[in-house]
Amino acid sequence: MPRLAVYALVVCALAVAAAVISFMQGSWLGVVWVLLAGLSSNMAWFYLRRAKVERDAQRAAARPEASAS
C-alpha cells in the first residue's frame, strides 16, 4: 500500500473521530471535519488506484508476448 494512501486514511479516520466529537459537543465545526474526511478519503482512493494502475503497467511491460500481438 502506498505511503501517501496510508497517511490519507489516517487523516480520514482522525477527521471522522473529530467530527463525531464536535457534533456530540453541539458544535457545528464538525461540518469542517466531515469535509476534511471526504477530501482525505478521496485522496486515499486516488493514491491506491494510481498504484494499482502503475503495478498493472509494470506487469504488462514485463510480459513480452503481450506486446508482440
Disulfide bonds with the S-S distance in Angstrom:
none
